[in-house]
Amino acid sequence: MDDALHAYLAALPEAPPSPALWTRLAQARQRQLRRRRGVALGLATGCLALGVVGLFQLPRQVAPASTPPQLSRAAIDLAPATSPAPLQSAGSDAVRALDRELQLAYARNASDAELGALWDLRRNLLASHSPATQPVDI
């Protein structure tokens, strides 16, 4: 029975398409092209936005506003060990100055050698104080 049905359907003449069909096909194709252009434009805009955001996220080399003073062992003036109060005050000021130097060095991405020298100087300064002197928190 299926063979007879297939033979009957194959023998039928083909119906001509209506003129409105071609208009609908052309309109559907135009919608498809507009949608593709919109998606492509949206993707391009998104990529551009991500690129701009990525540029703002890059690390910047920021120069310090002024050249920080260079400290040396001779520049750190400590009071004599016979008077504990001035020693603590002078030591705290020196440690604070060294801490500022360390912060500035880290901010300008100083070399490991420069940072190591500043840390050694700070360590030696703290070690030279009497036991009553407390280190300054950073």
VOGU-3710 file (C-alpha; in Angstrom, 3 decimals, decimal comma):
1> mddalhayla> 0,000/0,000/0,000  2,872/2,369/0,718  4,251/1,704/-2,741  0,948/2,649/-4,338  0,768/5,849/-2,256  4,330/6,834/-3,165  3,639/6,172/-6,835  0,472/8,309/-6,693  2,236/11,219/-4,967  5,167/11,077/-7,406
11> alpeappspa> 2,734/11,263/-10,334  1,127/14,522/-9,103  2,253/17,708/-10,869  4,442/20,132/-8,962  2,599/23,242/-7,752  4,071/26,594/-8,824  5,236/28,761/-5,887  3,204/31,864/-5,186  4,773/35,271/-5,837  4,389/36,149/-2,148
21> lwtrlaqarq> 6,723/33,259/-1,271  9,671/34,935/-2,993  8,944/38,201/-1,167  8,809/36,399/2,199  12,073/34,569/1,418  13,813/37,846/0,518  12,557/39,506/3,716  13,683/36,553/5,845  17,139/36,698/4,248  17,393/40,443/4,972
31> rqlrrrrgva> 16,425/39,852/8,635  19,016/37,090/8,873  21,742/39,375/7,474  20,779/42,252/9,819  20,839/39,898/12,806  24,292/38,583/11,812  25,612/42,134/11,404  24,205/43,067/14,807  25,844/40,084/16,482  29,164/40,817/14,761
41> lglatgclal> 28,960/44,491/15,747  28,124/43,548/19,350  31,060/41,142/19,539  33,427/43,735/18,074  32,198/46,362/20,551  32,625/43,941/23,454  36,159/43,046/22,377  37,033/46,721/22,035  35,630/47,470/25,490  37,606/44,601/27,018
51> gvvglfqlpr> 40,734/45,853/25,293  40,260/49,363/26,658  39,623/48,022/30,164  42,708/45,830/29,811  44,813/48,867/28,925  43,687/50,617/32,087  44,620/47,564/34,142  48,239/47,516/32,958  50,702/48,408/35,709  52,077/51,877/35,361
61> qvapastppq> 55,556/53,063/36,202  54,784/56,027/38,435  57,563/58,462/39,185  57,631/59,813/42,728  56,473/63,411/43,110  59,843/64,419/44,491  63,134/62,647/44,808  63,158/60,948/48,207  66,090/61,824/50,427  68,812/59,209/50,363
71> lsraaidlap> 69,622/57,941/53,821  73,017/56,657/54,763  74,370/55,265/57,997  76,005/58,618/58,720  72,741/60,481/58,153  70,915/58,588/60,886  71,759/60,525/63,991  71,158/58,588/67,188  71,380/60,160/70,610  73,959/58,769/73,026
81> atspaplqsa> 72,960/55,641/74,919  73,229/57,416/78,288  69,891/59,191/77,838  67,108/56,669/77,053  64,290/59,136/76,268  66,096/61,005/73,458  67,344/57,674/72,082  63,836/56,362/71,786  62,633/59,544/70,116  65,552/59,777/67,698
91> gsdavraldr> 65,378/56,031/66,974  61,654/56,198/66,250  62,143/59,106/63,892  64,950/57,271/62,099  62,885/54,098/61,809  59,919/56,094/60,516  62,165/57,778/57,950  63,469/54,371/56,867  59,926/53,038/56,657  58,990/55,939/54,366
101> elqlayarna> 62,046/55,174/52,255  60,997/51,536/52,007  57,472/52,481/50,988  58,755/54,830/48,301  61,217/52,209/47,079  58,452/49,641/46,737  56,203/52,201/45,006  58,826/52,922/42,357  59,684/49,223/41,895  63,223/49,571/43,232
111> sdaelgalwd> 65,752/46,832/42,616  66,223/43,970/45,064  69,679/45,271/45,952  68,321/48,685/46,962  65,474/47,139/48,952  67,865/44,719/50,644  70,156/47,575/51,650  67,225/49,519/53,143  66,006/46,476/55,077  69,534/45,788/56,379
121> lrrnllashs> 69,836/49,392/57,480  66,485/49,175/59,269  67,430/45,896/60,935  70,755/47,318/62,121  69,063/50,482/63,382  66,573/48,466/65,421  69,328/46,217/66,749  71,365/49,237/67,904  68,558/50,437/70,200  68,326/49,507/73,841
131> patqpvdi> 65,907/46,681/74,721  63,431/49,219/76,134  62,898/50,719/72,685  60,027/49,135/70,782  60,070/48,893/66,946  57,632/51,115/65,101  54,828/49,285/63,309  54,565/49,916/59,612
//
